[in-house]
Amino acid sequence: MSRSHHTDPFTPLAPTPRQSAPAPALLTDLYQLTMLQSYYEHGMEQPAAFEFFVRKLPPNRGFLMAAGLEQVLEYLENLAFTPGELEWVRGCGMFASDFADRLERFRFTGSVHALPEGTVCFPDEPLLRITAPLPEAQFVETRLLNLLHFQTLVASKAARMVLAAPGRLLVDFGLRRAHGAEAGLLAARAGYLAGLHGSATVEAGRQFGIPVFGTMAHSYVQAHDDEETAFEHFARSHPGRVVLLIDTYDTEAAARKVVRLAQRLSADGIAIAGVRLDSGDLAAHATRVRRILNDGGLSGTTIFASGGLDEWSLEKLLASGAPISGFGIGTQLDTSGDAPSLDCAYKLQEYAGAPRRKRSEGKVTWPGRKQVLREYGADGRILRDTLTLEDDPLPGTPLLGRVMDAGKRIGPAPELEAIREHAARELATLPAAVRPLTLPGTVPVQVAPALTRLAAEVDHHTG
Amino acid sequence: MSRSHHTDPFTPLAPTPRQSAPAPALLTDLYQLTMLQSYYEHGMEQPAAFEFFVRKLPPNRGFLMAAGLEQVLEYLENLAFTPGELEWVRGCGMFASDFADRLERFRFTGSVHALPEGTVCFPDEPLLRITAPLPEAQFVETRLLNLLHFQTLVASKAARMVLAAPGRLLVDFGLRRAHGAEAGLLAARAGYLAGLHGSATVEAGRQFGIPVFGTMAHSYVQAHDDEETAFEHFARSHPGRVVLLIDTYDTEAAARKVVRLAQRLSADGIAIAGVRLDSGDLAAHATRVRRILNDGGLSGTTIFASGGLDEWSLEKLLASGAPISGFGIGTQLDTSGDAPSLDCAYKLQEYAGAPRRKRSEGKVTWPGRKQVLREYGADGRILRDTLTLEDDPLPGTPLLGRVMDAGKRIGPAPELEAIREHAARELATLPAAVRPLTLPGTVPVQVAPALTRLAAEVDHHTG
């Protein structure tokens, strides 16, 4: 998608990426600190391997899209306790007297293997593995889950919207009902990499170079004594990007005002690029508004719709033939409304060279350092995935790659545009059975014999 | 609740509140900026009144609990564009050349009326009103919604858990699956003010003085060659707060190890305060574990449970008589799992002295500056609420009060403990019909004649 198309309803901003302040190291669960102290006290600092994976898909989901890795790597590279945090640890009365001294030197020195962001994946497959001295690999759990879970959740939701509305302009409008500042910002990022075209969130444009889009609010119309004056004021203030919100009072009456206004504005060379609908029966309004605009000579003025939309309503609107060329998607995207969380975990798979496994009811894990091998059919679609140990020479393309070593990222961070292109290629590999929005199938993930043998051995030795 | 009870499984930390860096001013929707420029250009800077309210309750909800006001006031007091942000606005090519100069001077100079945090409330009732010059009142919309929506969502969810599990220890465990850093932090705050006893999130303890709780993870147990050694290591590292996670392999076998370990540790004066269950049939395991502990002389060792819990599972576990004294509640609290968003809005109600109203289908608003008047029965429970204009002399206790004037907070910020006590008193005023978890009733909100008359007048004059 081009970054500058002045005839479009919404004009993206130029990207000038910038990093925000990192979250505090104390943004973690208390038990990470109590366990850390105990690991230090008992000399348990051998290498550990933890893996992050999703246990099962939410209802109506056939696949996941991995996202959030860049923020994880940034977290790991910058992780350090500030003097204020150390002072708090010293003063809180919960830890051994020398614990804060250990924390002062605490850095992440381990390695990371991961799926590239934008890769489609399935339950039980590791999205990321951390290999590091046990205290480090343990401590990073909370924030790592917090980052990977959310962006994977939103990218997976956004990918469904992309599949439901091919060729339509899709814009994230969700900041206001996202769960806080970071959720709004990272939802814009996850949505964009999954294939949306941009976001209304200005800071997402500034930090990530994501195209930013916007129209006007009902309050803008209401603040004027009449609707047509509101439209004209806005058009004269922003002649290059006139998109008018027409449902504040009476949608079709407003469409006729738009036609009248367009005639007056054309003398000054100002065109009305689009109108936005935000309430009522969007398909019916769009059809009537399209006719009014066309009859008024505004066949080039596009219709954009918003208001509680999700992937199902996109699919339904498009199936009805509604003449809508773009959609603002807010709450249902940023909160992943039908499934606001994934059943995911970050589990110890190996310590000091020995494979480990949890056997809690309903939460059994596969031990060892794992790899996912993917096989494709002649049509380029995924045939099957195999979950196995890292060094198992089975056929298939290995999906996890090393991205960090000794606490430092390997190579430059990929551009967000490149991640977005990878995601588009990945969506094209999804088998037809996985694509329906409702009750989709999923890709079979077979567990290799090497892994089942190892699990049996571990069970024999632990408990 | 006492802040220091050393015989408890979880020891709260001393509060040392601290403010985090404010979110960037550009964490907003693009249209706020485009509208702002247009308001400036057309001299629309008269006073405007906007109100925040929830349109309707999610399924299975009978009430809301207002929360997030403190973060809104902090935002309004500190709102300013940084030099870096102004530079970006100047360089992005979307705004008039003098717009950034106006933004440089931009501050919030208005007033705020609001429900105190912790107040129970109902659809259509304003939780907050902003009165300020139109550009200011307009611009703050996005972040104000982002803050008020989320904490009100989580406090309302947490209040249901408090009602479902009276007298039990309830702790927020949700950071890892909260939607980003701020969501985790503010969910801890919203949950605590609604009546939870604390959070696992350390930063919530540091910033808000919320009691912080923690146990151990499965990985701690797995990293040891045997479970009993893991238990002993942890107990010796944290002798004052021994809570052992016993479901990593075989729950009842682990409970028997706890009994053996307790005998060894008692020689060193270390007691096992509690055990935690995190999987399987929690009621059945708790009953069997309780018997094992009691038979082993550990009748003072409490049982704490976690694992995908929500208010319905709390109610069911307690109805079954399960011997569980506390619960860790994570994902379902921090994401408000059954209803991850509220249908809420921030709408213009008055501009330049004239009342305003939106008439979009399904989204009609009541015009004017409003007040909620609450009437109570002899039992202290809410009888009814009346929604009316600010100066209407009808009976009832007015719920909205002025908290900010000319951009400055009136009086000191209330202590979080005081908010929490107010919330507990508010929950006690809920009528019985509103309390069931499933298909509850709600409190009737009657619209006063003054308001319906005003709405009719507005409809007559606008459009």
HADDOCK unambig.tbl for C-alpha pairs under 7 A between the chains (distance, minus, plus):
assign (segid A and resid 13 and name CA) (segid B and resid 92 and name CA) 5.79 0.50 0.50
assign (segid A and resid 14 and name CA) (segid B and resid 92 and name CA) 5.93 0.50 0.50
assign (segid A and resid 23 and name CA) (segid B and resid 181 and name CA) 6.83 0.50 0.50
assign (segid A and resid 26 and name CA) (segid B and resid 202 and name CA) 5.64 0.50 0.50
assign (segid A and resid 26 and name CA) (segid B and resid 203 and name CA) 5.10 0.50 0.50
assign (segid A and resid 27 and name CA) (segid B and resid 201 and name CA) 6.38 0.50 0.50
assign (segid A and resid 27 and name CA) (segid B and resid 202 and name CA) 6.08 0.50 0.50
assign (segid A and resid 27 and name CA) (segid B and resid 203 and name CA) 4.94 0.50 0.50
assign (segid A and resid 28 and name CA) (segid B and resid 201 and name CA) 5.54 0.50 0.50
assign (segid A and resid 28 and name CA) (segid B and resid 202 and name CA) 5.87 0.50 0.50
assign (segid A and resid 29 and name CA) (segid B and resid 200 and name CA) 4.97 0.50 0.50
assign (segid A and resid 29 and name CA) (segid B and resid 201 and name CA) 4.77 0.50 0.50
assign (segid A and resid 29 and name CA) (segid B and resid 202 and name CA) 5.92 0.50 0.50
assign (segid A and resid 30 and name CA) (segid B and resid 200 and name CA) 5.41 0.50 0.50
assign (segid A and resid 30 and name CA) (segid B and resid 201 and name CA) 6.19 0.50 0.50
assign (segid A and resid 30 and name CA) (segid B and resid 202 and name CA) 5.48 0.50 0.50
assign (segid A and resid 30 and name CA) (segid B and resid 212 and name CA) 6.95 0.50 0.50
assign (segid A and resid 30 and name CA) (segid B and resid 213 and name CA) 6.40 0.50 0.50
assign (segid A and resid 30 and name CA) (segid B and resid 214 and name CA) 5.16 0.50 0.50
assign (segid A and resid 31 and name CA) (segid B and resid 214 and name CA) 4.86 0.50 0.50
assign (segid A and resid 31 and name CA) (segid B and resid 215 and name CA) 5.47 0.50 0.50
assign (segid A and resid 31 and name CA) (segid B and resid 216 and name CA) 5.40 0.50 0.50
assign (segid A and resid 35 and name CA) (segid B and resid 216 and name CA) 6.53 0.50 0.50
assign (segid A and resid 35 and name CA) (segid B and resid 220 and name CA) 6.94 0.50 0.50
assign (segid A and resid 38 and name CA) (segid B and resid 233 and name CA) 6.83 0.50 0.50
assign (segid A and resid 38 and name CA) (segid B and resid 234 and name CA) 6.11 0.50 0.50
assign (segid A and resid 38 and name CA) (segid B and resid 237 and name CA) 5.36 0.50 0.50
assign (segid A and resid 92 and name CA) (segid B and resid 13 and name CA) 5.82 0.50 0.50
assign (segid A and resid 92 and name CA) (segid B and resid 14 and name CA) 5.95 0.50 0.50
assign (segid A and resid 142 and name CA) (segid B and resid 176 and name CA) 5.15 0.50 0.50
assign (segid A and resid 143 and name CA) (segid B and resid 176 and name CA) 6.47 0.50 0.50
assign (segid A and resid 145 and name CA) (segid B and resid 176 and name CA) 5.25 0.50 0.50
assign (segid A and resid 145 and name CA) (segid B and resid 177 and name CA) 6.80 0.50 0.50
assign (segid A and resid 146 and name CA) (segid B and resid 175 and name CA) 6.63 0.50 0.50
assign (segid A and resid 146 and name CA) (segid B and resid 176 and name CA) 4.32 0.50 0.50
assign (segid A and resid 146 and name CA) (segid B and resid 177 and name CA) 5.42 0.50 0.50
assign (segid A and resid 146 and name CA) (segid B and resid 178 and name CA) 6.38 0.50 0.50
assign (segid A and resid 146 and name CA) (segid B and resid 179 and name CA) 6.89 0.50 0.50
assign (segid A and resid 146 and name CA) (segid B and resid 180 and name CA) 5.75 0.50 0.50
assign (segid A and resid 147 and name CA) (segid B and resid 180 and name CA) 6.16 0.50 0.50
assign (segid A and resid 149 and name CA) (segid B and resid 177 and name CA) 6.43 0.50 0.50
assign (segid A and resid 150 and name CA) (segid B and resid 179 and name CA) 5.49 0.50 0.50
assign (segid A and resid 150 and name CA) (segid B and resid 180 and name CA) 6.65 0.50 0.50
assign (segid A and resid 175 and name CA) (segid B and resid 146 and name CA) 6.64 0.50 0.50
assign (segid A and resid 176 and name CA) (segid B and resid 142 and name CA) 5.14 0.50 0.50
assign (segid A and resid 176 and name CA) (segid B and resid 143 and name CA) 6.47 0.50 0.50
assign (segid A and resid 176 and name CA) (segid B and resid 145 and name CA) 5.26 0.50 0.50
assign (segid A and resid 176 and name CA) (segid B and resid 146 and name CA) 4.32 0.50 0.50
assign (segid A and resid 177 and name CA) (segid B and resid 145 and name CA) 6.80 0.50 0.50
assign (segid A and resid 177 and name CA) (segid B and resid 146 and name CA) 5.41 0.50 0.50
assign (segid A and resid 177 and name CA) (segid B and resid 149 and name CA) 6.41 0.50 0.50
assign (segid A and resid 177 and name CA) (segid B and resid 341 and name CA) 6.68 0.50 0.50
assign (segid A and resid 178 and name CA) (segid B and resid 146 and name CA) 6.38 0.50 0.50
assign (segid A and resid 179 and name CA) (segid B and resid 146 and name CA) 6.90 0.50 0.50
assign (segid A and resid 179 and name CA) (segid B and resid 150 and name CA) 5.49 0.50 0.50
assign (segid A and resid 179 and name CA) (segid B and resid 179 and name CA) 5.86 0.50 0.50
assign (segid A and resid 179 and name CA) (segid B and resid 183 and name CA) 5.37 0.50 0.50
assign (segid A and resid 180 and name CA) (segid B and resid 146 and name CA) 5.75 0.50 0.50
assign (segid A and resid 180 and name CA) (segid B and resid 147 and name CA) 6.15 0.50 0.50
assign (segid A and resid 180 and name CA) (segid B and resid 150 and name CA) 6.64 0.50 0.50
assign (segid A and resid 180 and name CA) (segid B and resid 182 and name CA) 5.49 0.50 0.50
assign (segid A and resid 180 and name CA) (segid B and resid 183 and name CA) 5.20 0.50 0.50
assign (segid A and resid 181 and name CA) (segid B and resid 23 and name CA) 6.84 0.50 0.50
assign (segid A and resid 181 and name CA) (segid B and resid 182 and name CA) 6.29 0.50 0.50
assign (segid A and resid 182 and name CA) (segid B and resid 180 and name CA) 5.47 0.50 0.50
assign (segid A and resid 182 and name CA) (segid B and resid 181 and name CA) 6.29 0.50 0.50
assign (segid A and resid 182 and name CA) (segid B and resid 182 and name CA) 6.12 0.50 0.50
assign (segid A and resid 183 and name CA) (segid B and resid 179 and name CA) 5.37 0.50 0.50
assign (segid A and resid 183 and name CA) (segid B and resid 180 and name CA) 5.19 0.50 0.50
assign (segid A and resid 200 and name CA) (segid B and resid 29 and name CA) 4.98 0.50 0.50
assign (segid A and resid 200 and name CA) (segid B and resid 30 and name CA) 5.40 0.50 0.50
assign (segid A and resid 201 and name CA) (segid B and resid 27 and name CA) 6.38 0.50 0.50
assign (segid A and resid 201 and name CA) (segid B and resid 28 and name CA) 5.53 0.50 0.50
assign (segid A and resid 201 and name CA) (segid B and resid 29 and name CA) 4.76 0.50 0.50
assign (segid A and resid 201 and name CA) (segid B and resid 30 and name CA) 6.19 0.50 0.50
assign (segid A and resid 202 and name CA) (segid B and resid 26 and name CA) 5.64 0.50 0.50
assign (segid A and resid 202 and name CA) (segid B and resid 27 and name CA) 6.09 0.50 0.50
assign (segid A and resid 202 and name CA) (segid B and resid 28 and name CA) 5.87 0.50 0.50
assign (segid A and resid 202 and name CA) (segid B and resid 29 and name CA) 5.92 0.50 0.50
assign (segid A and resid 202 and name CA) (segid B and resid 30 and name CA) 5.49 0.50 0.50
assign (segid A and resid 203 and name CA) (segid B and resid 26 and name CA) 5.10 0.50 0.50
assign (segid A and resid 203 and name CA) (segid B and resid 27 and name CA) 4.93 0.50 0.50
assign (segid A and resid 212 and name CA) (segid B and resid 30 and name CA) 6.95 0.50 0.50
assign (segid A and resid 213 and name CA) (segid B and resid 30 and name CA) 6.41 0.50 0.50
assign (segid A and resid 214 and name CA) (segid B and resid 30 and name CA) 5.16 0.50 0.50
assign (segid A and resid 214 and name CA) (segid B and resid 31 and name CA) 4.87 0.50 0.50
assign (segid A and resid 215 and name CA) (segid B and resid 31 and name CA) 5.48 0.50 0.50
assign (segid A and resid 216 and name CA) (segid B and resid 31 and name CA) 5.40 0.50 0.50
assign (segid A and resid 216 and name CA) (segid B and resid 35 and name CA) 6.54 0.50 0.50
assign (segid A and resid 219 and name CA) (segid B and resid 347 and name CA) 6.51 0.50 0.50
assign (segid A and resid 219 and name CA) (segid B and resid 348 and name CA) 5.37 0.50 0.50
assign (segid A and resid 220 and name CA) (segid B and resid 35 and name CA) 6.94 0.50 0.50
assign (segid A and resid 222 and name CA) (segid B and resid 356 and name CA) 6.27 0.50 0.50
assign (segid A and resid 222 and name CA) (segid B and resid 357 and name CA) 6.99 0.50 0.50
assign (segid A and resid 223 and name CA) (segid B and resid 351 and name CA) 5.90 0.50 0.50
assign (segid A and resid 225 and name CA) (segid B and resid 462 and name CA) 6.69 0.50 0.50
assign (segid A and resid 226 and name CA) (segid B and resid 462 and name CA) 6.40 0.50 0.50
assign (segid A and resid 226 and name CA) (segid B and resid 463 and name CA) 5.92 0.50 0.50
assign (segid A and resid 227 and name CA) (segid B and resid 463 and name CA) 6.20 0.50 0.50
assign (segid A and resid 233 and name CA) (segid B and resid 38 and name CA) 6.82 0.50 0.50
assign (segid A and resid 234 and name CA) (segid B and resid 38 and name CA) 6.11 0.50 0.50
assign (segid A and resid 237 and name CA) (segid B and resid 38 and name CA) 5.36 0.50 0.50
assign (segid A and resid 247 and name CA) (segid B and resid 360 and name CA) 5.76 0.50 0.50
assign (segid A and resid 248 and name CA) (segid B and resid 358 and name CA) 5.71 0.50 0.50
assign (segid A and resid 248 and name CA) (segid B and resid 359 and name CA) 5.96 0.50 0.50
assign (segid A and resid 248 and name CA) (segid B and resid 360 and name CA) 5.10 0.50 0.50
assign (segid A and resid 249 and name CA) (segid B and resid 358 and name CA) 6.48 0.50 0.50
assign (segid A and resid 249 and name CA) (segid B and resid 359 and name CA) 4.96 0.50 0.50
assign (segid A and resid 249 and name CA) (segid B and resid 360 and name CA) 5.56 0.50 0.50
assign (segid A and resid 249 and name CA) (segid B and resid 463 and name CA) 5.85 0.50 0.50
assign (segid A and resid 279 and name CA) (segid B and resid 360 and name CA) 6.24 0.50 0.50
assign (segid A and resid 279 and name CA) (segid B and resid 361 and name CA) 5.83 0.50 0.50
assign (segid A and resid 280 and name CA) (segid B and resid 361 and name CA) 5.18 0.50 0.50
assign (segid A and resid 280 and name CA) (segid B and resid 362 and name CA) 6.93 0.50 0.50
assign (segid A and resid 335 and name CA) (segid B and resid 340 and name CA) 6.38 0.50 0.50
assign (segid A and resid 337 and name CA) (segid B and resid 340 and name CA) 6.20 0.50 0.50
assign (segid A and resid 340 and name CA) (segid B and resid 335 and name CA) 6.38 0.50 0.50
assign (segid A and resid 340 and name CA) (segid B and resid 337 and name CA) 6.21 0.50 0.50
assign (segid A and resid 340 and name CA) (segid B and resid 340 and name CA) 6.49 0.50 0.50
assign (segid A and resid 341 and name CA) (segid B and resid 177 and name CA) 6.68 0.50 0.50
assign (segid A and resid 347 and name CA) (segid B and resid 219 and name CA) 6.52 0.50 0.50
assign (segid A and resid 348 and name CA) (segid B and resid 219 and name CA) 5.37 0.50 0.50
assign (segid A and resid 351 and name CA) (segid B and resid 223 and name CA) 5.89 0.50 0.50
assign (segid A and resid 356 and name CA) (segid B and resid 222 and name CA) 6.26 0.50 0.50
assign (segid A and resid 357 and name CA) (segid B and resid 222 and name CA) 6.99 0.50 0.50
assign (segid A and resid 358 and name CA) (segid B and resid 248 and name CA) 5.70 0.50 0.50
assign (segid A and resid 358 and name CA) (segid B and resid 249 and name CA) 6.45 0.50 0.50
assign (segid A and resid 359 and name CA) (segid B and resid 248 and name CA) 5.97 0.50 0.50
assign (segid A and resid 359 and name CA) (segid B and resid 249 and name CA) 4.96 0.50 0.50
assign (segid A and resid 360 and name CA) (segid B and resid 247 and name CA) 5.75 0.50 0.50
assign (segid A and resid 360 and name CA) (segid B and resid 248 and name CA) 5.09 0.50 0.50
assign (segid A and resid 360 and name CA) (segid B and resid 249 and name CA) 5.55 0.50 0.50
assign (segid A and resid 360 and name CA) (segid B and resid 279 and name CA) 6.24 0.50 0.50
assign (segid A and resid 361 and name CA) (segid B and resid 279 and name CA) 5.82 0.50 0.50
assign (segid A and resid 361 and name CA) (segid B and resid 280 and name CA) 5.18 0.50 0.50
assign (segid A and resid 362 and name CA) (segid B and resid 280 and name CA) 6.91 0.50 0.50
assign (segid A and resid 462 and name CA) (segid B and resid 225 and name CA) 6.69 0.50 0.50
assign (segid A and resid 462 and name CA) (segid B and resid 226 and name CA) 6.40 0.50 0.50
assign (segid A and resid 463 and name CA) (segid B and resid 226 and name CA) 5.93 0.50 0.50
assign (segid A and resid 463 and name CA) (segid B and resid 227 and name CA) 6.20 0.50 0.50
assign (segid A and resid 463 and name CA) (segid B and resid 249 and name CA) 5.87 0.50 0.50
